[in-house]
Amino acid sequence: FGVDASASAGGGMLMAAAPAAAEEVEEKTEFDVMLLEVPKDKKIAILKVVRGITGLGLKEAKELVESAPKLVQAGLAKDAAETAKKQIEDAGGKVE
C-alpha cells in the first residue's frame, strides 16, 4: 500500500507545480539585463552606458564590464530593460 500512496502523491505534486510555472511565464513583469560580451574597442563606450544605467562609480562599473558575462540590473520593468538593452547594444555590447 505504501508504494501506491507515494506514487499517487508524487503525481499530484507534479500536476500542481505545472500550472504555477505556466502562470509565471504569462505574468512576467520583471526583466534582467545581462551583459554577455564586451568588444575591447568598445569597452569605454559600454562602460559609460553601464555607469549611466546603474549609477555605479567608475571603479565598480569598470569591474562589471570587465567581468562580462555579468548581470547589469535585475527586476526592471519591460520598458526600462528594453531601453537599457538598446543603449548597451548601441554602444557595441551584446546583451540578453
URZIBEL-V304280 format. One record per run of one state. SS is the DSSP state (~ for helix, > for strand, _ for the rest). FROM is the first residue (numbers start at 0). TO is the last residue. If there is no record, write none. Layout:
ss:SS from:FROM to:TO
ss:SS from:FROM to:TO
This chain:
ss:_ from:0 to:0
ss:~ from:1 to:25
ss:_ from:26 to:29
ss:> from:30 to:36
ss:_ from:37 to:38
ss:~ from:39 to:53
ss:_ from:54 to:56
ss:~ from:57 to:65
ss:_ from:66 to:68
ss:> from:69 to:75
ss:_ from:76 to:76
ss:~ from:77 to:90
ss:_ from:91 to:92
ss:> from:93 to:94
ss:_ from:95 to:95
